[in-house]
Amino acid sequence: MEIRKKPNICPIPIFVISPKPSMALLLAILLFLSGPAAAAVGPATGFKPADDILIDCGSKSSSKTPDGRVFKSDQDTVQYIEAKDDIQVSAPPSDKVASPIYLTARIFREEAIYKFHLTRPGWHWVRLHLLAFPNDKFDLQQATFSVMTEKYVLLHNFKITNNNNDSQAVLQKEYLVNITDAQFSLRFRPMKSSAAFINAIEIVSAPDELISDIGTALFPVNGFSGLSDYAYQSVYRVNVGGPLIVPQNDTLGRTWIPDKEFLKDENMAKDVKTTPSAIKYPPGVTPLIAPQTVYATAAEMADSHTIAPNFNVSWNFPSNPSFNYLIRLHFCDIVSKSLNDLYFNVYINGKTAISGLDLSTVAGDLAAPYYKDIVVNATLMSPELLVQISPMGEDTGTPNAILNGVEVLKMSNSVNSLDGEFGVDGRTTGMGKHGMVATAGFVMMFGAFVGLGAMVYRWKKRPQDWQKRNSFSSWLLPIHAGDSTFMSSKGGSQKSNLYNSTMGLGRSFSLSELQEATKNFEASQIIGVGGFGNVYIATLDDGTKVAVKRGNPQSEQGITEFETEIQMLSKLRHRHLVSLIGYCDENSEMILVYEFMSNGPFRDHLYGKNLAPLTWKQRLEICIGSARGLHYLHTGTAQGIIHRDVKSTNILLDDALVAKVADFGLSKDVEFGQNHVSTAVKGSFGYLDPEYFRRQQLTDKSDVYSFGVVLLEALCARPAINPSLPREQVNLAEWAMQWKRKGMLEKIIDPHLAGTINPESMKKFAEAAEKCLEDYGVDRPSMGDVLWNLEYALQLQEAFTQGKAEETEDGEPLTPASVVPPADTTPITPAPTTTNAAASVSVASKVEENNGAAEVQGVDEHSGTAMFTQFANLNGR
């Protein structure tokens, strides 16, 4: 926690909120000094720490602070320090410095280490007190240094910044570290030709229950485990709607500051309070989390009965967007008169953090404390952290929302640093686990850049006349050099032999053929635009319609995705996956030719295009076909393939509404014997696997999660993300699962399906979707299991439809025959059959731009691959 105080104003450390403290904050401080504020916040239940090490650095005798704590002198703690060169300095007593711990300091011109022997390992507060007071020999305001433990960097090349040019402004940095050894080291390392200094140090035990190992990731909203593996810096600790709470009135000696400085508009909120004695802690919540005085005050909507439905109360907290943050939100319903009358939403940085919060349900009673830990990934951070609350609406009770407290803690990064990109061992956040071989890695990287630079230089210097340009395949695609040969020359145009029949890339088109088929790539023929270039509709000489994907060599993203797609398409053949008609690599072109899919993307038939609605059976068959394609990707090749961008626009439909999975530009191979690929997060919002987002480990279960969202699209006929809807409805997966847990999913299905779905079929389908959307990949089914459940849902629907037909023919009510899965439900997975090279190919491609990445929906009609999962008896299918 970074805390500053002006010694001539307040004897208790105050958080720094802005360079110029607001009048509201100064008023709170003055009230505290005069007595009433402190009186309003009574004594809190104490905590007896196993370790309570307080050192007044540089002092010759112990010091007592205004809050009654005793800091030992240097002489009493000499056993803790190892330093080759340290100097003790002091400042003359001053009425501007309220605490004596800031009148002395230790200065180190070389590295120094404090070593503390702990009574009990576990969570500990580490507090560093700093005041750069004037000194004849050392300018402490110019001191630049780092502070680190054995594992974590706390400060890196730190220098005190004094915005108000006040030499008497003190600074406190507060950290929370989980120490696993009996000894704890604190290392001070001055920058070359500079010095390090410290006025006072605190190493104090914290209760184990203060930090749980489990929290909630913000986006997508899912479980987050491993919180005990991080170190934390306290950045803000705010008593919302209440006064300043000083350390002697907190259960753990913490400072809580008022929230007025952070409110975007004070007129939109009003403070409410009750007596602290009215607060009753429920089982599982201890006063050590926050004292009663925090939960006895809150901010609520200024006028909850007249506000607009989308009204928010907002707090802004300046932050560092390079780090993840743990946000602890404190709630206690002190405004409701009865149970289950207050439902509201909480948002962080515009994302839903908590939807439909009913405090009386989660806490068990009114005036019962409840807190929630939210992890905000750095990718969602900005220079300001925005926390908002808003009511759900009058149909869910009194339209109101409250917040009692906020704690903002910075989390250590991938190299265990809380300040900057360097770890204790010199690794940076970009080096990963192999940072110790940074020098060798740099040499190799430098060599690679030299080679790449030479290649780019030669490309830039190539002849510009299109008749003299070499084939792009000789420089873009050396990936298949082992399968074929190619020629190049400095001058004349030569046809590349890179693509041959063994690569499965189909017919070789001449550039002139495709120019004629696309009307010389006329803009009116464009049916899609992406980072790789454009996609054109074309008509060949024999009247066949095709889609022509023309790559842009100047696009780095496009070249990468183009190369990936070629790698994938050269080894994939399946009825429900995209395939190629052919290619053109003449004159440096990067062109692939697909069949034209007349019915376009699955999404267009669900919403947005005013097309005839699909029946439930048609939707099931499309989902089943897509699942078969994905199942083949995961299991049908020697190396499993993860699609990484499964969504309804990447599922295309042919004339017969047969589904085919398309767009392999983001796909990844899985090495034999591995179960995941460590890679940067890519994909589409609304479909992204939260576990992949958190851990950057891609697995086949990431595709399963995305497919679960597609299943909900098929059922509800709405986008995965729709920002125009009320906040709680923006994310389809979250919204639908809320209704599923209530047992009322039928209330949000596509109205066109009403009265046509067998309830058991929908139940089985919804269960499959719910399992796909589990927080953790290990809890999700394989794509083969998903496929089996979808086939079973279709069988239930067909039995239902057949029963209705028989009832109509006989004129008598007929109960549909019950449909039960066979005793042996093990999916049958025969080896993929060879593809018939002469099979008729009907390829289509439609491209859609999504968040800057091109999604190609192209498919093939090869029918040589056998179906993977079948029932032993498929009567009626």
Residue pairs with C-beta under 8 A, 6 or more apart in sequence:
1 15
1 127
1 172
1 173
1 174
1 175
1 233
1 234
1 235
1 236
1 237
1 255
2 15
2 16
2 171
2 172
2 173
2 174
2 233
2 235
3 13
3 14
3 15
3 16
3 171
3 172
3 173
3 174
3 255
4 13
4 14
4 15
4 16
4 169
4 170
4 171
4 172
5 11
5 12
5 13
5 14
5 98
5 169
5 170
5 172
6 14
6 166
6 168
6 169
7 94
7 96
7 97
7 98
7 99
7 102
7 168
7 169
7 170
8 95
8 96
8 98
8 168
9 26
9 29
9 33
10 29
10 32
10 33
10 98
11 66
11 67
11 98
11 99
12 32
12 66
12 67
12 246
12 247
12 255
13 170
13 172
13 255
14 21
14 25
14 29
14 244
14 255
14 257
15 236
15 237
15 255
15 257
16 171
17 25
17 257
17 261
17 262
18 261
18 318
19 163
19 164
21 261
22 260
22 261
24 258
24 260
24 261
25 257
25 258
25 260
25 261
28 37
28 243
28 244
28 257
28 258
28 260
29 244
31 37
31 243
31 244
32 38
32 243
32 244
32 246
37 243
37 244
38 246
38 249
40 243
41 242
41 243
41 244
41 245
41 246
41 249
41 293
42 249
42 276
42 293
43 248
43 249
44 249
44 250
44 251
44 287
44 291
44 292
44 293
45 251
45 287
45 288
45 291
46 251
47 207
47 251
47 252
47 288
49 204
49 205
49 206
50 118
50 119
50 120
50 122
50 205
51 116
51 118
51 119
51 120
51 124
51 203
51 204
51 205
52 204
52 205
53 77
53 80
53 116
53 201
53 202
53 203
53 204
54 69
54 70
54 71
54 72
54 200
54 201
54 202
54 204
55 71
55 72
55 74
55 77
55 80
55 114
55 200
55 201
55 202
56 62
56 63
56 71
56 72
56 73
56 74
56 100
56 101
56 104
56 199
56 200
57 74
57 104
57 105
57 106
57 198
57 199
57 200
57 201
58 74
58 88
58 89
58 90
58 104
58 105
58 106
58 199
59 71
59 73
59 74
59 90
59 100
59 101
59 103
59 104
60 73
60 74
60 75
60 88
61 73
61 75
62 70
62 71
62 72
62 73
62 76
63 70
63 71
63 73
63 99
63 100
63 101
64 70
64 71
64 100
65 71
65 99
65 100
65 101
66 98
66 99
67 246
67 247
67 248
67 253
68 248
71 101
71 200
74 81
74 88
74 106
80 114
80 115
80 116
81 106
81 112
81 113
81 114
81 115
82 112
82 113
82 114
82 115
83 106
83 108
83 110
83 112
83 113
84 110
84 111
84 112
85 108
85 109
85 110
85 112
86 106
86 107
86 108
86 112
87 106
87 107
87 108
87 109
87 138
88 104
88 105
88 106
88 107
89 104
89 105
89 106
89 107
89 135
89 137
89 138
90 103
90 104
90 105
91 97
91 102
91 103
91 104
91 133
91 134
91 135
92 103
93 103
94 103
94 168
96 168
97 103
97 131
97 133
97 168
97 170
99 170
101 129
101 199
101 200
102 129
102 131
102 133
102 170
102 199
102 200
103 133
104 199
105 131
105 133
105 140
105 197
105 198
105 199
106 112
106 197
106 198
107 138
107 140
107 143
107 195
107 196
107 197
108 145
108 188
108 190
108 195
108 196
108 197
109 190
109 195
110 190
111 187
111 188
111 189
111 190
112 187
112 188
112 196
113 185
113 186
113 187
113 188
114 185
114 186
114 187
114 188
114 201
115 183
115 184
115 185
116 183
116 184
116 185
116 186
116 203
117 182
117 183
118 124
118 179
118 181
118 182
118 183
118 184
118 203
119 205
120 205
121 179
121 180
121 181
121 182
122 178
122 179
122 205
122 206
122 208
123 176
123 177
123 178
123 179
123 205
123 206
123 207
123 208
123 210
123 211
124 176
124 177
124 178
124 179
124 184
124 203
124 204
124 205
124 206
125 174
125 175
125 176
125 202
125 203
125 204
125 205
125 206
125 252
126 149
126 154
126 174
126 175
126 176
126 177
126 186
126 201
126 202
126 203
127 172
127 173
127 174
127 175
127 201
127 202
127 204
128 147
128 154
128 155
128 172
128 173
128 198
128 200
128 201
129 170
129 171
129 172
129 198
129 199
129 200
129 201
129 202
130 160
130 170
130 171
130 172
130 173
130 197
130 198
130 199
131 168
131 169
131 170
131 171
131 199
132 140
132 141
132 143
132 160
132 162
132 167
132 197
133 140
133 167
133 168
134 167
138 195
138 197
140 160
140 195
140 197
141 159
141 160
141 162
141 167
142 159
142 194
143 159
143 160
143 190
143 194
143 195
143 196
143 197
144 157
144 158
144 159
144 190
144 191
144 194
145 155
145 157
145 158
145 188
145 189
145 190
145 191
145 194
145 195
145 196
145 197
146 153
146 155
146 156
146 157
146 158
146 188
146 189
146 191
146 196
147 153
147 154
147 155
147 158
147 186
147 187
147 188
147 189
147 196
148 154
148 155
148 186
148 187
148 189
148 424
149 177
149 184
149 185
149 186
149 187
149 231
149 424
150 181
150 184
150 185
150 424
151 231
151 416
151 424
152 175
152 177
152 231
152 412
152 416
152 417
152 418
152 424
153 415
153 416
153 417
153 418
153 419
153 420
153 422
153 423
153 424
154 173
154 175
154 233
154 418
154 419
155 173
155 419
156 417
156 419
156 420
156 422
157 191
157 420
158 419
160 171
162 169
170 199
173 233
174 233
174 234
175 231
175 232
175 233
175 234
175 418
176 206
176 210
176 211
176 231
176 232
176 233
176 234
176 409
177 231
177 232
178 211
178 228
178 229
178 231
184 203
186 201
186 203
188 196
188 198
189 196
190 196
204 253
206 252
207 252
207 286
207 288
209 286
209 288
209 289
210 252
210 288
210 289
211 227
211 228
211 232
212 227
212 373
213 225
213 226
213 227
213 228
214 223
214 224
214 225
214 227
214 373
215 223
215 224
215 225
215 227
215 326
215 373
215 374
215 375
216 222
216 223
216 224
216 353
216 372
216 373
216 374
216 375
217 223
217 224
217 374
217 375
217 377
217 690
217 693
217 694
218 348
218 349
218 351
218 353
218 374
218 375
218 376
218 377
218 380
219 351
219 377
219 380
219 693
220 688
220 690
220 693
220 731
220 733
220 734
221 351
221 352
221 353
221 355
221 690
221 731
221 734
222 690
222 691
222 694
222 775
223 775
223 776
224 375
224 694
227 326
227 373
227 375
230 326
230 411
230 412
231 411
231 412
231 416
231 418
232 326
232 409
232 410
232 411
232 412
232 418
233 409
233 410
233 418
234 407
234 408
234 409
235 317
235 319
235 325
235 408
235 409
235 410
236 257
236 262
236 317
236 406
236 407
236 408
237 254
237 255
237 256
237 257
237 405
237 406
237 407
237 408
238 256
238 257
238 258
238 259
238 262
238 315
238 405
238 406
238 407
239 245
239 256
239 257
239 258
239 259
239 293
239 294
239 297
239 405
240 259
240 297
240 298
240 299
240 315
240 330
240 403
240 404
240 405
240 406
241 259
241 269
241 271
241 272
241 273
241 297
241 298
241 299
241 300
241 403
241 404
242 256
242 258
242 271
242 273
242 293
242 294
242 296
242 297
242 298
243 258
243 297
244 255
244 256
244 257
244 258
245 254
245 255
245 256
245 291
245 293
245 294
246 255
247 253
247 254
247 255
249 291
249 293
250 256
250 291
251 287
251 288
251 290
251 291
252 288
256 293
256 294
256 405
259 299
259 315
259 406
260 266
262 315
262 316
262 317
263 269
263 299
263 313
263 314
263 315
264 314
264 315
264 316
265 314
267 302
268 301
268 302
268 311
268 312
268 313
268 314
269 299
269 300
269 301
269 302
269 313
270 299
270 300
270 301
270 302
271 297
271 298
271 299
272 297
272 298
272 299
272 300
272 334
272 335
272 402
273 296
273 297
273 298
273 334
274 296
274 334
274 367
275 296
276 291
276 292
276 293
276 295
276 296
277 292
278 296
278 334
278 367
279 292
279 295
279 296
279 332
279 367
279 368
279 369
280 365
280 367
280 368
281 287
281 368
281 369
282 363
282 364
282 365
282 368
282 369
282 370
285 363
285 368
285 369
285 370
285 371
289 330
289 369
289 371
290 330
290 369
290 371
290 405
294 330
294 404
294 405
295 330
295 332
295 334
295 367
295 369
295 404
295 405
296 332
296 334
297 404
298 332
298 334
298 335
298 402
298 403
298 404
299 313
299 402
299 403
300 335
300 400
300 401
300 402
301 307
301 311
301 313
301 391
301 399
301 400
301 401
302 313
304 391
304 398
304 399
304 400
304 401
305 399
307 391
307 399
309 391
309 393
309 399
309 726
310 390
310 726
310 727
311 390
311 391
312 347
312 388
312 389
312 390
313 388
313 389
313 390
313 401
313 403
314 386
314 387
314 388
315 386
315 387
315 388
315 403
315 406
316 384
316 385
316 386
317 384
317 385
317 386
317 387
317 406
317 408
318 383
318 384
318 385
319 325
319 381
319 382
319 383
319 384
319 385
319 408
319 410
320 381
320 410
321 378
321 381
321 382
321 383
322 378
322 381
322 413
322 421
323 378
323 381
323 410
323 411
323 413
323 418
324 375
324 376
324 377
324 378
324 381
324 410
324 411
324 413
325 375
325 376
325 381
325 385
325 408
325 409
325 410
325 411
326 373
326 374
326 375
326 376
326 408
326 409
326 411
327 348
327 353
327 373
327 374
327 375
327 376
327 385
327 387
327 406
327 407
327 408
327 409
328 371
328 372
328 373
328 374
328 405
328 406
328 407
328 409
329 346
329 353
329 354
329 371
329 372
329 374
329 387
329 403
329 405
329 406
330 369
330 370
330 371
330 403
330 404
330 405
330 406
330 407
331 357
331 359
331 363
331 369
331 370
331 371
331 372
331 402
331 403
331 404
332 359
332 363
332 367
332 368
332 369
332 370
332 404
333 342
333 359
333 360
333 363
333 366
333 367
333 368
333 402
334 366
334 367
334 402
334 404
335 342
335 400
335 402
336 342
336 359
336 360
336 366
336 398
339 360
339 361
339 365
339 366
340 358
340 360
340 361
340 397
341 360
341 397
341 398
342 358
342 359
342 360
342 397
342 398
342 400
342 401
342 402
343 356
343 357
343 358
343 391
343 392
343 396
343 397
344 356
344 357
344 389
344 390
344 391
344 392
344 400
344 401
344 402
345 352
345 354
345 355
345 356
345 357
345 389
345 390
345 391
345 392
345 401
345 727
345 728
346 352
346 353
346 354
346 357
346 372
346 387
346 388
346 389
346 401
346 403
347 353
347 386
347 387
347 388
347 389
347 390
347 727
348 374
348 376
348 385
348 386
348 387
348 388
349 376
349 380
349 381
349 382
349 385
349 386
350 386
351 380
352 727
352 728
352 730
352 731
352 734
353 372
353 374
354 372
354 374
355 727
355 728
355 734
355 738
356 392
356 396
356 728
356 738
359 366
359 368
359 370
360 366
360 368
362 370
363 369
363 370
369 404
375 411
376 385
377 693
377 694
379 681
385 408
387 403
387 406
389 401
389 402
389 403
390 401
390 727
391 398
391 399
391 400
391 401
392 399
392 728
393 399
410 418
412 418
413 421
413 429
414 429
414 432
415 421
415 422
415 423
415 427
415 428
415 429
415 431
415 435
416 423
416 424
417 423
417 429
421 428
421 429
421 430
422 428
423 435
425 435
425 436
426 435
426 438
427 435
427 436
427 438
428 435
428 438
431 438
431 441
434 441
455 475
459 475
462 469
462 470
462 588
463 469
463 491
466 587
466 588
467 493
467 587
468 491
468 492
468 493
469 493
469 587
469 588
470 488
470 489
470 493
470 494
470 588
471 486
471 488
471 494
471 495
471 496
471 498
471 585
471 586
471 587
471 588
472 553
472 585
472 588
472 589
472 590
473 486
473 496
473 498
473 499
473 585
474 486
474 487
474 488
474 496
474 498
476 553
476 559
476 562
476 563
476 590
477 498
477 563
477 566
479 563
479 566
479 567
480 498
480 503
480 570
483 500
483 502
483 503
484 497
484 498
484 499
484 500
484 502
484 503
485 497
486 496
486 497
486 498
487 494
487 496
487 497
488 494
493 586
493 587
495 586
496 585
498 585
499 505
499 508
499 583
499 585
501 837
503 570
504 569
504 570
504 571
504 573
504 580
504 835
505 566
505 569
505 570
505 580
505 582
505 583
506 579
506 580
506 581
506 582
506 583
506 593
506 841
507 581
507 582
507 583
507 593
508 582
508 583
508 584
509 582
509 583
509 584
509 591
509 593
510 584
510 586
511 584
511 586
511 587
511 589
511 591
513 540
513 541
513 584
514 538
514 548
514 584
514 591
514 593
515 521
517 538
517 539
517 540
517 541
517 546
517 548
518 525
518 536
518 537
518 538
518 548
519 525
521 534
521 536
521 550
522 536
525 536
525 537
525 538
526 534
526 535
526 536
527 535
527 536
527 537
527 547
527 845
527 846
527 847
528 534
528 535
528 845
528 846
528 847
528 848
528 849
528 854
528 856
529 535
529 847
529 849
529 854
530 558
530 847
530 849
530 853
530 854
530 855
530 856
531 555
531 557
531 558
531 561
531 852
531 853
531 854
532 549
532 551
532 552
532 555
532 557
532 558
532 559
532 561
532 562
532 590
532 665
532 854
533 549
533 550
533 551
533 552
533 555
533 558
533 590
534 549
534 550
535 547
535 548
535 549
535 550
535 845
535 846
535 847
535 856
536 547
536 548
536 550
537 545
537 546
537 547
537 548
537 596
538 545
538 546
538 547
538 548
538 593
539 545
539 546
540 546
545 595
545 596
546 581
546 593
546 594
546 595
546 596
546 843
547 593
547 594
547 595
547 596
547 597
547 843
547 844
547 845
547 846
547 858
548 591
548 592
548 593
548 594
549 591
549 592
549 593
549 594
549 845
549 847
549 856
549 858
550 589
550 590
550 591
551 558
551 559
551 562
551 589
551 590
551 591
551 592
552 558
552 590
553 559
553 588
553 590
557 853
558 854
559 590
560 665
561 665
561 666
561 853
561 854
562 590
562 592
562 665
564 664
564 665
564 666
564 667
565 592
565 663
565 664
565 665
565 667
565 856
566 592
568 641
568 664
568 667
569 578
569 579
569 580
569 592
569 664
571 637
572 578
572 579
572 632
572 633
572 637
572 641
572 664
573 579
573 832
573 835
573 860
573 862
573 864
573 865
574 628
574 629
574 632
574 636
574 832
574 860
574 862
574 865
575 625
575 628
575 629
575 658
575 660
575 860
575 861
575 862
575 863
575 864
575 865
576 625
576 626
576 628
576 629
576 632
576 658
576 659
576 660
576 661
576 859
577 629
577 632
577 633
577 660
577 661
577 859
577 860
578 594
578 652
578 660
578 661
578 662
578 663
578 664
578 843
578 845
578 856
578 857
578 858
578 859
578 860
579 594
579 841
579 843
579 859
579 860
579 861
579 862
580 592
580 593
580 594
580 843
580 860
581 593
581 594
581 595
581 841
581 843
582 592
582 593
583 591
583 592
583 593
584 591
584 593
585 591
593 843
594 843
594 844
594 845
594 856
594 858
594 859
594 860
595 841
595 842
595 843
595 844
595 845
595 858
595 859
595 860
595 861
596 842
596 843
596 844
596 845
597 652
597 653
597 654
597 660
597 842
597 843
597 844
597 845
597 846
597 857
597 858
597 859
598 654
598 655
598 844
599 605
599 652
599 653
599 654
599 655
599 657
600 652
600 653
600 844
600 846
600 857
601 648
601 649
601 650
601 651
601 652
601 653
601 846
601 848
601 857
602 622
602 626
602 648
602 649
602 651
602 652
602 653
602 659
602 710
602 714
603 647
603 648
603 649
603 651
603 713
603 719
604 611
605 611
605 612
605 613
605 614
605 653
606 614
606 648
606 713
606 714
606 717
606 718
606 750
607 717
607 718
607 719
608 719
613 717
613 750
613 752
614 622
614 657
615 756
616 753
616 756
616 757
616 761
616 797
617 794
617 797
617 798
617 801
618 657
619 714
619 715
620 761
620 765
620 790
620 793
620 794
620 797
621 657
621 659
621 794
622 651
622 653
622 657
622 659
622 714
623 659
623 710
623 711
623 714
623 790
624 659
624 787
624 790
624 791
624 794
625 658
625 659
625 660
626 651
626 659
626 661
626 707
626 710
627 707
627 783
627 786
627 787
627 790
628 787
628 867
628 868
628 869
629 659
629 660
629 661
630 643
630 646
630 661
630 703
630 707
630 783
631 782
631 783
631 784
631 787
631 868
631 869
632 832
632 865
632 868
633 640
633 641
633 642
633 643
633 661
633 667
633 703
634 640
634 641
634 642
634 700
634 703
634 782
634 783
635 783
635 784
635 829
635 868
636 832
636 865
636 868
638 672
639 669
639 670
639 671
639 672
640 669
640 670
640 700
641 664
641 667
641 668
641 669
641 670
642 667
642 668
642 670
642 677
642 698
642 699
642 700
642 702
642 703
643 650
643 661
643 664
643 666
643 667
643 703
643 706
644 666
644 667
644 668
644 682
644 683
644 698
644 702
644 703
645 663
645 665
645 666
645 667
645 682
645 683
645 684
645 687
645 706
645 853
645 855
646 661
646 687
646 703
646 706
646 707
646 710
647 684
647 686
647 687
647 706
647 709
647 710
647 720
647 855
648 710
648 713
648 714
648 720
649 848
649 850
649 855
649 857
650 661
650 662
650 663
650 855
650 856
650 857
651 659
651 660
651 661
651 662
651 710
651 857
652 659
652 660
652 662
652 844
652 845
652 846
652 857
652 858
652 859
653 659
653 660
654 660
654 842
654 844
654 859
654 861
655 842
658 861
660 858
660 859
660 860
660 861
661 859
662 845
662 855
662 856
662 857
662 858
662 859
663 854
663 855
663 856
663 857
663 858
665 853
665 854
665 855
665 856
666 682
666 683
666 853
668 677
668 679
668 698
669 677
670 676
670 677
670 700
671 677
675 699
676 697
676 698
676 699
677 697
677 698
677 699
678 696
678 697
678 698
679 696
679 698
680 696
681 688
681 692
681 693
681 696
682 853
683 689
683 692
683 702
683 706
684 720
684 850
684 851
684 853
684 855
685 720
685 721
685 851
686 709
686 719
686 720
686 721
686 731
686 732
686 733
687 705
687 706
687 709
687 710
687 720
688 705
688 706
689 701
689 702
689 705
689 706
689 777
690 705
690 775
691 697
691 701
691 702
691 705
691 775
691 776
691 777
692 698
692 699
692 702
692 705
699 777
700 782
700 783
701 777
701 778
701 780
702 777
703 783
704 772
704 777
704 780
704 781
704 782
704 783
704 786
705 772
705 773
705 774
705 777
705 780
707 772
707 783
707 786
708 733
708 768
708 769
708 770
708 771
708 772
708 773
708 780
709 720
709 732
709 733
709 772
709 773
711 765
711 768
711 769
711 772
712 720
712 732
712 733
712 736
712 769
713 719
713 720
713 732
715 736
715 745
715 749
715 750
715 753
715 762
715 765
715 766
715 769
716 732
716 736
716 748
716 749
716 750
717 749
717 750
717 752
718 732
719 732
720 731
720 732
720 733
721 730
721 731
721 732
722 729
722 730
722 732
723 730
728 734
728 735
728 738
729 735
733 773
735 748
736 745
736 748
736 769
737 770
737 773
739 745
739 747
739 748
740 766
740 770
745 762
745 766
746 759
746 762
749 757
749 762
757 797
758 796
758 797
758 799
758 800
758 801
758 816
760 796
760 800
760 819
761 793
761 794
761 796
761 797
761 800
762 793
764 789
764 792
764 793
764 796
765 789
765 790
765 793
767 789
768 781
768 786
768 789
768 790
768 793
771 779
771 780
771 781
771 786
772 780
772 781
772 786
773 780
774 780
781 789
784 827
784 829
784 868
784 869
785 827
787 827
787 868
787 869
788 825
788 827
788 869
791 869
791 870
791 871
792 819
792 821
792 871
794 877
795 819
795 871
795 874
795 876
795 877
796 819
798 876
798 877
799 816
799 817
799 818
799 819
799 876
800 816
802 816
802 876
803 814
803 815
803 816
803 817
804 816
806 814
807 813
807 814
821 871
822 871
822 872
822 873
824 872
827 868
827 869
828 868
828 869
828 870
829 868
829 869
830 866
830 868
832 865
832 866
833 864
833 865
833 866
834 864
835 862
835 864
835 865
836 862
836 863
836 864
839 861
839 862
839 863
839 864
840 861
841 860
841 861
841 862
842 860
842 861
843 858
843 859
843 860
843 861
844 857
844 858
844 859
845 856
845 857
845 858
846 856
846 857
846 858
847 854
847 855
847 856
847 857
848 854
848 855
848 857
849 855
871 877
